[in-house]
Amino acid sequence: MQVKTGDQYFFGGYSFPLNDIQPIPSQRSFQGCMQLLHVDEQLVDLHAVEQGKVGSFSNVNIDMCAIIDRCLPNHCEHGGRCTQTWDSFKCNCERTGYSGATCHNSIYEQSCEAYKHLGRTSDTYWIDPDGSGPLAPFKVYCNMTGNITMILHHGQAA
């Protein structure tokens, strides 16, 4: 099978119709960075395009990527993984023990007493005594059988 192309190429954008009607507003052009463009298995000399020797261009920055690294510094706390789009970032808080836009909110209660108020029974729970502070959450056994709530951590009463 042989494919023939035309003599005009639109990289990361679209052409205006022949009647010069503006494109539909919902159509967005490419935002991002491209490198090593090939046409017909030949590397495109973007500097020749920039100098007007070949083709034409508009709204293009050559030899620079204008995308802002929104994950540097990483705004995700507690080991959250940062991903970004052209204009925003998102934190993946999976397996961190935290939630929220920047993995700031602990998903664990701060004490056995808090679990007891939720109607939980004696069992092993993760607690985060300082919320989103510097102390990492840890696992404890909460004995909630009487009027006194006892926390056992590493075999010692606390």
Contacts in CASP RR format, 6 or more apart in sequence:
PFRMAT RR
TARGET T0000
AUTHOR 0000-0000-0000
METHOD contacts of the structure
MODEL  1
MQVKTGDQYFFGGYSFPLNDIQPIPSQRSFQGCMQLLHVDEQLVDLHAVE
QGKVGSFSNVNIDMCAIIDRCLPNHCEHGGRCTQTWDSFKCNCERTGYSG
ATCHNSIYEQSCEAYKHLGRTSDTYWIDPDGSGPLAPFKVYCNMTGNITM
ILHHGQAA
5 40 0 8 1.000
8 15 0 8 1.000
9 39 0 8 1.000
11 30 0 8 1.000
11 34 0 8 1.000
11 37 0 8 1.000
12 29 0 8 1.000
12 30 0 8 1.000
12 34 0 8 1.000
13 29 0 8 1.000
13 30 0 8 1.000
14 23 0 8 1.000
14 27 0 8 1.000
14 29 0 8 1.000
16 22 0 8 1.000
16 23 0 8 1.000
17 23 0 8 1.000
31 86 0 8 1.000
32 65 0 8 1.000
32 66 0 8 1.000
32 67 0 8 1.000
32 86 0 8 1.000
33 65 0 8 1.000
33 66 0 8 1.000
33 67 0 8 1.000
36 43 0 8 1.000
37 43 0 8 1.000
37 44 0 8 1.000
37 46 0 8 1.000
38 44 0 8 1.000
45 54 0 8 1.000
46 62 0 8 1.000
46 63 0 8 1.000
47 62 0 8 1.000
48 54 0 8 1.000
49 55 0 8 1.000
49 56 0 8 1.000
49 57 0 8 1.000
49 62 0 8 1.000
50 57 0 8 1.000
50 60 0 8 1.000
50 62 0 8 1.000
67 86 0 8 1.000
69 84 0 8 1.000
70 82 0 8 1.000
70 84 0 8 1.000
70 88 0 8 1.000
70 89 0 8 1.000
71 82 0 8 1.000
71 83 0 8 1.000
71 84 0 8 1.000
71 89 0 8 1.000
74 80 0 8 1.000
74 82 0 8 1.000
75 82 0 8 1.000
75 89 0 8 1.000
75 91 0 8 1.000
75 102 0 8 1.000
76 82 0 8 1.000
76 91 0 8 1.000
76 92 0 8 1.000
76 93 0 8 1.000
76 102 0 8 1.000
76 103 0 8 1.000
77 91 0 8 1.000
77 98 0 8 1.000
77 102 0 8 1.000
77 103 0 8 1.000
77 104 0 8 1.000
77 132 0 8 1.000
78 93 0 8 1.000
78 96 0 8 1.000
78 97 0 8 1.000
78 98 0 8 1.000
78 103 0 8 1.000
78 104 0 8 1.000
78 132 0 8 1.000
79 96 0 8 1.000
79 103 0 8 1.000
80 91 0 8 1.000
80 92 0 8 1.000
80 93 0 8 1.000
80 96 0 8 1.000
80 98 0 8 1.000
80 103 0 8 1.000
81 91 0 8 1.000
81 92 0 8 1.000
81 94 0 8 1.000
82 89 0 8 1.000
82 90 0 8 1.000
82 91 0 8 1.000
82 92 0 8 1.000
83 89 0 8 1.000
83 90 0 8 1.000
83 92 0 8 1.000
84 90 0 8 1.000
91 100 0 8 1.000
91 101 0 8 1.000
91 102 0 8 1.000
91 103 0 8 1.000
93 99 0 8 1.000
93 100 0 8 1.000
93 103 0 8 1.000
96 103 0 8 1.000
97 103 0 8 1.000
97 106 0 8 1.000
97 107 0 8 1.000
97 108 0 8 1.000
97 126 0 8 1.000
97 128 0 8 1.000
97 137 0 8 1.000
98 104 0 8 1.000
98 105 0 8 1.000
98 106 0 8 1.000
98 107 0 8 1.000
98 132 0 8 1.000
99 105 0 8 1.000
99 107 0 8 1.000
104 132 0 8 1.000
105 132 0 8 1.000
106 128 0 8 1.000
106 131 0 8 1.000
106 132 0 8 1.000
106 137 0 8 1.000
108 125 0 8 1.000
108 126 0 8 1.000
108 127 0 8 1.000
108 128 0 8 1.000
108 137 0 8 1.000
109 115 0 8 1.000
109 118 0 8 1.000
109 125 0 8 1.000
109 127 0 8 1.000
109 128 0 8 1.000
110 127 0 8 1.000
110 128 0 8 1.000
110 129 0 8 1.000
110 130 0 8 1.000
110 131 0 8 1.000
111 127 0 8 1.000
111 129 0 8 1.000
111 149 0 8 1.000
111 151 0 8 1.000
112 125 0 8 1.000
112 127 0 8 1.000
112 140 0 8 1.000
112 142 0 8 1.000
112 144 0 8 1.000
112 149 0 8 1.000
112 150 0 8 1.000
112 151 0 8 1.000
113 149 0 8 1.000
114 127 0 8 1.000
115 125 0 8 1.000
115 127 0 8 1.000
115 142 0 8 1.000
115 144 0 8 1.000
116 142 0 8 1.000
116 144 0 8 1.000
116 149 0 8 1.000
120 142 0 8 1.000
120 144 0 8 1.000
121 144 0 8 1.000
122 141 0 8 1.000
122 142 0 8 1.000
122 143 0 8 1.000
122 144 0 8 1.000
122 145 0 8 1.000
123 141 0 8 1.000
123 142 0 8 1.000
124 139 0 8 1.000
124 140 0 8 1.000
124 141 0 8 1.000
124 142 0 8 1.000
125 139 0 8 1.000
125 140 0 8 1.000
125 141 0 8 1.000
125 142 0 8 1.000
126 137 0 8 1.000
126 138 0 8 1.000
126 139 0 8 1.000
126 140 0 8 1.000
127 137 0 8 1.000
127 138 0 8 1.000
127 140 0 8 1.000
127 151 0 8 1.000
128 135 0 8 1.000
128 136 0 8 1.000
128 137 0 8 1.000
129 135 0 8 1.000
138 153 0 8 1.000
140 151 0 8 1.000
140 152 0 8 1.000
140 153 0 8 1.000
140 158 0 8 1.000
141 151 0 8 1.000
141 152 0 8 1.000
142 149 0 8 1.000
142 150 0 8 1.000
142 151 0 8 1.000
143 149 0 8 1.000
143 150 0 8 1.000
143 151 0 8 1.000
143 152 0 8 1.000
150 157 0 8 1.000
151 157 0 8 1.000
151 158 0 8 1.000
152 158 0 8 1.000
END
